[in-house]
Amino acid sequence: MTLPLVPLLIDGVYGPGATGATVAVVNPATEEDIAILAHAAPADLDRALQSSARAFAAWRETTAAERHAVLVRAASLIRKRLEEIAQILTAENGKSLNEARGEVGFCADATDWYAEEAKRAYGRVIPARSTDVRQITLREPVGVALGFAAWNFPAGNVTLKMAAALAAGCTIIVKPSDETPATAIAIGRCFADAGVPAGALNIVHGVPADVSEHLIASPIPKKVSLTGSTPVGKLLQRLASETMKRCTMELGGHAPVLIFADADIPNAVERLVNAKFRNAGQVCTSPTRFFVAREIYEDFLAAFVERTRQIKVGNGAEPDTQMGPMVTERRRQTIAALVQDAIAKGADLRLGGNALPGKGYFYAPTVLADVPESARLMTEEPFGPIAAFTPFDSFAEVIARANALPYGLAAYVFSQNPGTIARAGRALDAGVVGVNHTSVHEAETPFGGVNESGYGAESGIEGLDAYLRTKMLTEKYL
């Protein structure tokens, strides 16, 4: 059997790397090799850098209206190819087809958003201290950008970087995860077929450390955008500092959920179970630390466990699957170790806690109660299908516990008291806070964290701003 090649895209050409190096792409639901991934050699990365620089000289001179037209066509192609891209995404990532379709639909919406936002990269006029002087600010594309994307949202992560950079007038080199490269190429084809010129969008694959070090060391790129873990973010930020590249860091989290005694329990259970086990918990905004008011603790736990029992785990390609596998066996082993550690330290296993038999990297949806603060699960982002519950007795206590970690990406509040909602929203140290629901990222809203969850934002007007720089122009009339 000849497996398809997932190629590089460099200067408008799809193909293998200079050395012919490849690795296998694995379906995590079946453990079968489903494609061969071309790896870039240093010479390939240099070609990508040079073509991006050449393309930037022309792309930056296009009008916002011209860039808008290209991105609108790209969004249209993403919608037309939605089913094809979703099938690829599920095969290499493992999430259910319903989730994959939703993710690809978001990509089209985000591309449309950036198409429109390109026309609103406004400067301003600043009143001068003399009547014969005019002071204005201009918003300009920052230059060639680098986008490093994680595997958990293989379409969304790359699309946000491609669309924002291109809308701003930048060119971009994207390095997707080696676990999910075919999705990135499928999205990239939509942009290329829509009229993005050769070199304005390059997609490269390879050993992450080797690729990132080579690209970031070059003086050509001026911007780095990463969606990934906090340790990787710290490493790339250090590398970028050598050439003073600006960065956007969308990093890990460990989202607290505050469930107060007056919460609407059925609403909270339904929304939180769906959010927790989406993509098998492999989501940076996934609710992970569940703090429940003691008065309703056991009732809420019982309802949560019962709803979780109903989740259908299986191959994401099957129509009734609700939760797929972990992306790799390594991830599954990490989850098992966290569960075992929590139980050893006194946590009460209410559901799951085991790998599922047979092929695929499946782990059962897991609920742990009375998890002690000493458990690794309470300080290390699990990135898997584990819900860790503990009770709380006061507002001050739960805020202190929620804010105890260095992370600050997402947090959630469930209450029907406007005062409690307002106080919690202000007090939580997070970049995004969901109140009585869990949808914290839309195409038009800024998304990003604080503290060790990173800085900067994707989506919204802030997402375009990340690829623009400000120039102040002062003119004296003669």
Secondary structure, DSSP 8 states (H G I E B T S, - for coil): ----EE-EEETTEEE--TT--EEEEEETTTTEEEEEEE---HHHHHHHHHHHHHHHHHHTTS-HHHHHHHHHHHHHHHHHTHHHHHHHHHHHH---HHHHHHHHHHHHHHHHHHHHHGGG---EEE--SSTTEEEEEEEEE--EEEEE--SSSTTHHHHHHHHHHHHHT-EEEEE--TTSHHHHHHHHHHHHHTT--TTTEEE--S-HHHHHHHHHHSSSEEEEEEES-HHHHHHHHHHHHTTT-EEEEE----EEEEE-TTS-HHHHHHHHHHHHHGGGG--TT-EEEEEEEGGGHHHHHHHHHHHHHT--BS-TTSTT-SB---SSHHHHHHHHHHHHHHHHTT-EEEE--SB-SSSS--B--EEEES--TTSGGGTS---SSEEEEEEE--HHHHHHHHT-SS--SEEEEE-S-HHHHHHHHHH---SEEEESS-----TTS-B---GGGEES-BSHHHHHHTTEEEEEEEEE--
